[in-house]
Amino acid sequence: MPIEQISGCIACKACIESCPTDVIQLDKRTNKAVIAYPEDCQICHLCRLNCPVGAITISPDKTIPVMVSWR
């Protein structure tokens, strides 16, 4: 699983909105982000890069280099 954990979520939904494959969803019971579809993760790092509190940890064993386009 590329995303190891989401710890310290503040429910801002930035990771949910940035994930192109809907891997991360909002748990309606806890109102926190959860890893709903780990097998669909494309390891794009958008969730991690957009999290304002650094709550998302991506496994170093299953990571690829981050590619950020120039604007």
N, C-alpha and C positions, 0 to 999 in steps of 0.2 A: 504494500500500500504506500504510494508516494507521500501522501499527507499522513504524518504520524499522529498528530493531535492538534486540537484547538483548545488552548488553555488560556483563560483570562479574557474570554469574549465579553465585549461590552454591548453586544447586540446592535451595532451600528449598521450592519448588513452590507458593508463595503465588499466583503469577500463574496457574498452571495451574488451581488450585482456584477462583480467583475469576472466570475467564473463562466467561461464560454460553454462548458458542458454540464452545468448544473450539478456538479459533484457536491457542493455545499448547499445545504438547505437550512431553513429556520425551524427549529424544534418549537412547535406551538405551545408545548407544555412548559418548557423552561425559558422560552424566548431567547435562546442562544443558538449560534451556528453549530451545526453538526455535519459530520462527514456522512452523507447519505449514499453516494454511489462511488466508492473508492476505486473500483475497477475502471471507471470512465475517466479518471484523472489523466490529463495530457502533460502534466508536469510543466505547465507554462509559467508558474510562479506568480500569476496575477493576483491570486488571493493573498499570498504572503506579502507581495509588494504594496497592495492597497490597504492592508490592515493597519490602522493607526496605532495599535498597541502591541504589534508583534506577537499576536496570539497563535499564529499558525506555524507549525514546525513541519518542514518537508524532510523526509528521510534522505540522508546523505548517500545511502546505498543505491537509491533509485532516482537520482537527480541528473539533470542535463544542464549544461551551461545556460545561464539566463541570456536571452537575446533581446535587447531593447532597441527599438528603432529610433532613429533621430527624427526630430520634428522640424 
